[in-house]
Amino acid sequence: MQTQEDLPLNMKGHDKVNDLYKYWNGLISRHRRLDDEIKEGYSSYTPDQVIKSLKLNKLHLKQEIEVIKKEVENLADSISKY
């Protein structure tokens, strides 16, 4: 049975890119749901503090999305060199 250490670097990297891509898609989905919640909050007169909290969570997700995006790009670049 092969372990990650037994696989060539480009195979390990490929798996990691796929994992990061799935995680990134999950973050995008959560980001969109928060956006919908914020819109719903505005239309239903949700207290400002609740909307502010939702917006802050959305901002944190956006920042994490950007970090993952850069990590995937860097990993993909290193894999393409092989």
Order of alpha helices (4+ residues) and beta strands (2+ residues): alpha-alpha
